[in-house]
């Protein structure tokens, strides 16, 4: 049972007990959100439950405590190594969205899974409060944890698409000093100074306006880019802190939002996600979009979900949430942490 809800709903023990009692044999998998997706509706303050059954696909669920961000790699590694590998097709992951090193968590998972096993999911959210997020696994609900669902069997087909839809502007800058998700210098100069120069008059509205101007991060060697959302600035030190890692030696370029491009990006992600190898039409689409997109689109937020429905057609069930980070493959890597994307995972089962 996919279950995505506002923090107030998931903390409502009476409501949760009622949901658990209504589906006594279900295994629940979900988290708190910054908005819930049900079909083409985006709501706040709700709990959306989607029942999923498979004819032959087998499911195993696990969760692991994540006491602090520095243990992200170890937790991802332990979860991956604890899964059976025979006939493993795909892994869904939901993580604590605060005090987690998402890149390291995903690396721990993907480096310890069999080759070809894809990983998608997202970081749980707490609206726009960034106070505490919760993850649901089975009938356990709690903070500071990571949960996975492993799907097994030859009949399952999984399609994945993840697109941002942002427009780059200005030159690329070399990241000359960074640690984790904190960026100190670009081209040898204080990162904040370079960033402010790119934003021009909009720099006066930092840090909130940073949601509209994330960075595209590209490693040397023309590897595909990931997008990183600005979380905070340090005026005294001249540094910037982002929602994902910004490795030294990579190249950074400022992006800006376009309403139409964000919606188009969601539609392109949907088109990519239906590239199922056996041509099976998907029955379910899991949508994980970024809080930053929602804050920019505002009244037009549902347009990106409507665009997904237009591409996928009337049949698939649409369910998902707005997150603090999205997880999906990038290039040849089985999984990576993204910001500011619409990530879509579609599922179809042969013979169902």
Secondary structure, 3 states (H helix, E strand, C coil): CEEEECHHHHCCHHHHHHHHHHCCCCCEEEEECCCEEECCEEECCCEEEECCCCCCCEEEEEEEECCCHHHHHHHHHHHHHCCCCCCEEEEEEEECCCCCCHHHHHHHHHCCCCCCCEEEEEECCCCCCCCCCCEEEECEEECCEEEEEEEECCCEEEEEEEECCCEECCCCEEEEEEECCEEEEECCEEHHHHHHHHHHHHHHHCCHHHHHCCEEEECCCCCCCEEECEEEEECCCCEEEECCCCCCCCEEEEEECCHHHHHHHHHHHHHHHCCCCCCCCCCEEEEEEEHHHHHHHHHHHHHHHHHHHHHHCCCCEEEEEEECEEEEEECCEEEEEECCCEEEEEEEECCC
